[in-house]
Amino acid sequence: METWETPLVEDWDAFLAPYYQAIEELKIKLKGIRRQYRQEGKHAPIEFITGRVKTPESIVEKMQVRNIPREEFLEGVQDIAGLRIMCQFVDDIYEVVRLIRQRNDFDIVIERDYIQNKKASGYRSYHIVLEYPVQRIEGETKILVEIQIRTLAMNFWATIEHSLNYKYKGEFPDTIHERLERAAEAAFLLDEEMSQIREEIQEAQYIFAINKENQRKRKKRRES
């Protein structure tokens, strides 16, 4: 909770409103990309998308943990608005990065490739910080949005590590740290193995989708 004599933000609802709007707009745009791939009968690099806006308590806690001065919190807390894009394969991550880079409805501020340069903990993901323009009735305001792009295996590991981090406050016992590192490598090996049989997986998924669509059409004809 805040410990300053004066509050960081007078009206949190009003302050966070553009961040909520940005999350919803970006989710629609990203889902539109996925839909277009599928409509064209192509493999969609985006499996699914989630988004959230940090709570006031979480914003203040991050500032205190990282010693971010209150006058710099808009730049220092870059993930007030956060999106996660899940992909089936590692190659899909870089395809999503390419798609994001070519857009002109926002500016990329920072890119961090934690896949090629994993963190000491074993964490892997691709992070992009955007400067996104939000149109409000009072005019345009630009905010920072962090996008994390991961495979499903990377996300499983990161979710577990995040939960343990709360329990141990970042100070993992050696045995837990070693097991997390081994688990991170196992998750990455899983991604590599899946990439080796990517064509077979995609063909099976295509056949499944076609069969499901045919079943839907047959059912519709029977009911008409």
Backbone hydrogen bonds, N-H to C=O, Kabsch-Sander energy under -0.5 kcal/mol:
donor,donor_aa,acceptor,acceptor_aa,energy
15,F,11,D,-2.2
16,L,12,W,-2.8
17,A,13,D,-1.1
19,Y,16,L,-0.6
20,Y,16,L,-2.1
21,Q,17,A,-2.2
22,A,18,P,-2.5
23,I,19,Y,-2.1
24,E,20,Y,-2.1
25,E,21,Q,-2.5
26,L,22,A,-2.7
27,K,23,I,-2.2
28,I,24,E,-1.9
29,K,25,E,-2.2
30,L,26,L,-2.7
31,K,27,K,-2.5
32,G,28,I,-1.8
33,I,29,K,-1.5
34,R,30,L,-2.0
35,R,31,K,-2.5
36,Q,32,G,-2.1
37,Y,33,I,-2.0
38,R,34,R,-2.0
39,Q,35,R,-2.6
40,E,36,Q,-1.7
41,G,38,R,-1.4
42,K,37,Y,-2.8
47,E,45,P,-0.6
47,E,86,M,-3.5
48,F,86,M,-1.0
50,T,84,R,-2.3
52,R,82,G,-2.4
54,K,80,I,-2.9
59,I,55,T,-2.3
60,V,56,P,-2.4
61,E,57,E,-2.3
62,K,58,S,-2.1
63,M,59,I,-2.0
64,Q,60,V,-2.2
65,V,61,E,-2.6
66,R,62,K,-2.4
68,I,63,M,-2.4
72,E,69,P,-2.0
73,F,70,R,-1.1
75,E,72,E,-0.7
76,G,72,E,-2.9
77,V,73,F,-2.3
78,Q,76,G,-1.0
80,I,77,V,-0.7
81,A,144,L,-0.6
82,G,52,R,-2.7
82,G,80,I,-0.5
83,L,146,E,-2.7
84,R,50,T,-2.8
85,I,148,Q,-2.9
86,M,48,F,-2.9
86,M,84,R,-0.6
87,C,150,R,-2.5
93,I,89,F,-1.0
93,I,90,V,-0.8
94,Y,90,V,-1.2
95,E,91,D,-1.5
96,V,92,D,-2.5
97,V,93,I,-2.3
98,R,94,Y,-2.0
99,L,95,E,-2.2
100,I,96,V,-2.4
101,R,97,V,-2.5
102,Q,98,R,-1.5
103,R,100,I,-1.2
107,D,131,E,-2.0
109,V,107,D,-0.5
109,V,129,V,-3.3
110,I,129,V,-1.4
112,R,127,H,-3.0
114,Y,112,R,-1.1
114,Y,125,S,-2.0
117,N,113,D,-1.1
119,K,123,Y,-2.0
122,G,119,K,-1.8
126,Y,149,I,-2.0
127,H,112,R,-3.0
127,H,125,S,-0.5
128,I,147,I,-2.5
129,V,110,I,-2.7
130,L,128,I,-0.6
130,L,145,V,-3.4
131,E,107,D,-3.1
132,Y,130,L,-0.7
132,Y,143,I,-3.2
134,V,132,Y,-0.5
134,V,141,T,-3.2
136,R,134,V,-0.7
136,R,139,G,-2.4
139,G,136,R,-1.9
141,T,134,V,-2.5
143,I,132,Y,-2.3
145,V,130,L,-2.1
146,E,81,A,-2.6
147,I,128,I,-3.4
148,Q,83,L,-2.9
149,I,126,Y,-2.9
149,I,147,I,-0.5
150,R,85,I,-2.5
150,R,148,Q,-0.5
152,L,87,C,-1.2
155,N,151,T,-2.2
156,F,152,L,-2.1
157,W,153,A,-2.1
158,A,154,M,-2.6
159,T,155,N,-2.4
160,I,156,F,-1.9
161,E,157,W,-2.7
162,H,158,A,-2.3
163,S,159,T,-1.8
164,L,160,I,-2.4
165,N,161,E,-2.0
166,Y,162,H,-1.4
167,K,163,S,-1.4
168,Y,164,L,-2.7
169,K,165,N,-1.2
170,G,165,N,-0.9
171,E,168,Y,-2.1
172,F,170,G,-1.0
177,H,173,P,-2.6
178,E,174,D,-2.7
179,R,175,T,-2.0
180,L,176,I,-2.5
181,E,177,H,-2.1
182,R,178,E,-2.2
183,A,179,R,-2.6
184,A,180,L,-2.4
185,E,181,E,-2.0
186,A,182,R,-2.3
187,A,183,A,-2.5
188,F,184,A,-2.0
189,L,185,E,-2.5
190,L,186,A,-2.1
191,D,187,A,-2.0
192,E,188,F,-2.3
193,E,189,L,-2.6
194,M,190,L,-2.6
195,S,191,D,-1.9
196,Q,192,E,-1.4
197,I,193,E,-1.0
198,R,195,S,-1.2
201,I,197,I,-2.3
202,Q,198,R,-2.8
203,E,199,E,-2.3
204,A,200,E,-2.2
205,Q,201,I,-2.4
206,Y,202,Q,-2.2
207,I,203,E,-2.4
208,F,204,A,-2.4
209,A,205,Q,-2.3
210,I,206,Y,-2.4
211,N,207,I,-2.6
212,K,208,F,-2.4
213,E,209,A,-2.2
214,N,210,I,-2.4
215,Q,211,N,-2.3
216,R,212,K,-1.9
217,K,213,E,-2.2
218,R,214,N,-2.4
219,K,215,Q,-2.4
220,K,216,R,-2.0
221,R,217,K,-2.2
222,R,218,R,-2.2
223,E,219,K,-1.8
224,S,220,K,-1.1
